[in-house]
Amino acid sequence: MATPEEQAASMIANMPEKTGKPLEDWVAIVAKSGAAKHGEIVKLLKAEHGMTHGFANLVAHKAREAADGGGETDLVASQYAGPKEALRPIYDAIADFVESLGSNAELAPKKSYVSLRRSKQFGLVQPSTRTRVDLGINLKDVAPVGRLESSGGFNAMVSHRIRLESADDVDDEVREWLRIAYENA
C-alpha cells in the first residue's frame, strides 16, 4: 500500500494529463484568484475548472503551503527557529547520514518532527526541548541499553528513543542504530 507521500507524488506526476496543467500552474491560478481558505480553493477548482475533488484538495494544500512561504523545507526551518535554532546542527547531522544510506531514504517533514522513511517509517527526528533533539527509531527485538532507551511515552510510532544534545552525539553508535533501522524498513 502506498504511503500518503507516495500517493501525492503520483497525483502530482499525473496532474498534467488528468487536469491539463502541472501543479505549479494550478498553484499560480489559485494565487491569482485570491482564494485563501482550503474549502474556498477546492470549491473554486471544482466549479470553475472542473477538477475532481482529490486533485482540488491536493492543489489546495500545495497552494496554501506556497502562500505560507514554502513547504517541507520551511517545516524544518520552523522547527529549529527561535530558541531551538542551536539544535539545527543535530538535525543536519542526522539528515546527512540518512541521505547517505541510499537513494530510497526519505526525509518527510511534518509540523513538529521529520519522519525518516524507506518503504516505511524507520525513525523520526524531533526537537523536543530547547536543549535536546529526540531521535526515535524502530528497532524491533532490540533491548534498550545505555542511550538507546525504550520510547515509552515519547512516540508510539517508534520503539526506541535517543536523546541528543549536540551534533557530536550523532556518533558511530547512533549511526549504526539508524543504519539497522533503515535496513529493516
N, C-alpha and C positions, 0 to 999 in steps of 0.2 A: 504494500500500500504506500502510495506516495505521501511524503510529508507536506504540510501546508506550503512550505517554501518551494518545494518541487512543483506543486500544483500551480502556484502563482507564476513560477518561471515558465511553465508550459503554456499557461494562458497568455503571458506576455509575448512568447515566441509565436503563438498562433494569432495574436491580435490583428496584425495587418491583413491576413487572409480572411478572418472572420468578421472584422469590423471595417476594413478598408483603410485603416490608418495604424501606424505604430503608436505605442504608449506615449512617447514624447509629444506627438501631435495632439493626442487626446488631452494630455495634461495642459498643453498650451490653450486648447479650446476652453477648458474649464477655467483657466486663469483669466482669459479674456471675458468670460461670461459674468464674472463677479460672484458666482455662486461659491459659498464658503462652507456651509454645513454639509455633512455627509449625505443626509437624506435629500437635500436640495440638489446636490450634484448628481446623485443617482436618478432622481426624477428628471432632471434636465437631459441627461444622456439617453434615458429610455424614451422620453416623449419627443425630443427634438432630433434625435439621431438614430432611433430605432435599435438601440443597443440592448442586448439581453441583460437581465439582472446581474448575472455573475460577472460579466465584463464591466458593467457600470459600477458595481461595488468595488472591484479591483481598481479601476481608474479613480474612483472617489478617494480610496485610501492613498494611492500614489500622488494624487493631486494635492491632498491635504498635507502629506509629508513634504512635498516640494514647497508648498506655501509656508510651512513651518521652518524652512531653511535646509531641507535635505532629506535625509532618510537614515539608513543604517549607520553611516559614519557619524552622523550627528548624535545618534543614540549613545554611542561610545563616548563622544566628546562630552555630552551632558552628564553621563555617569561619573566622569572624572573632572568635573568642573568645580570651581569654588574650593571648599575646604578639602576635597578629595583629590585635588589636582596632583599632589605629590605621589599619589598611588599609581598614576598612569604608567610609569616605567615597569611596574609589576605586570600590569595587563599586557604591555607591549612585549615583554619577555615571553609570556605565555603564548601570545598570539603568534609571534615569530616562530616559536618552536612548533606549535600546532600546524602552522602552514608548511613547515618543513617535513611533516610526516607523510605527505602525499597530496596529489592533486585533488583527491576527493575529500580532503579535510576541509571543513567549512566552519567559519565563524558567523554565527547568526545572532546579531544584536537584538535584544529585547529592551524594554523600557528600563529595567533595573539590573540586568545581567546580560552576559553574552553566552549563548549556547554553543557548545563545541560538538560538532556533528561529523559523522561519516555516513553510514547508511542509517544510523540512528544516533541519538544523543549519547555521547560518552562522557561529557563533563559540562561544567559551566564556570564562569568567572564572574564574581560579584564583589564590588566594593561595598563591604558591609558596614564599616565604620570609617571614621576619619583617618584611622591609622592602620587599617587592615583590609586586605582583599581575601575573600574566601574562594578557594578553588575546590569545587565539588567534582568528584569523578566517580564513575561506575566501575567498580572492581568487585564483581560478584565472587563469592567464595574466598575473598581475601580478608583475613582477620585484621582489625585495626591494630596498629603498632606505632608507637612514637608519635610523630607528627601526623601520620595517617590515621585520623580518628573516624569513628562512626559518624555519619552525617546527622544522626539524631533528629532534632527538630529543625535543623538548618534548612534542608530542602529534600522533599520526598522523591525528587527526580534523580538523585544521585545516592550512591551507597556510602561514600566517604567524603570527608572534608579535610583540607589542609589550610591552615591559617598562615597567610603570608604578609610580612610587614615591610619587606624590601625586595627589590629585584634580585638581590643576592640569594634570597630564599628559594628562588626558582633554580635549584641546583640539579645535579645529576640524578639524585634520588627522585625529585619531583618529576623531572623529565621522563624517567623510566616508568613511573606510575602512569603518566599521561600516555606514553607510548603503548603500554599494555592495554589501557582502557580503549585507545584508538583501535588497536588491532582486534580487540574483542567486539567492537561495534559493528 
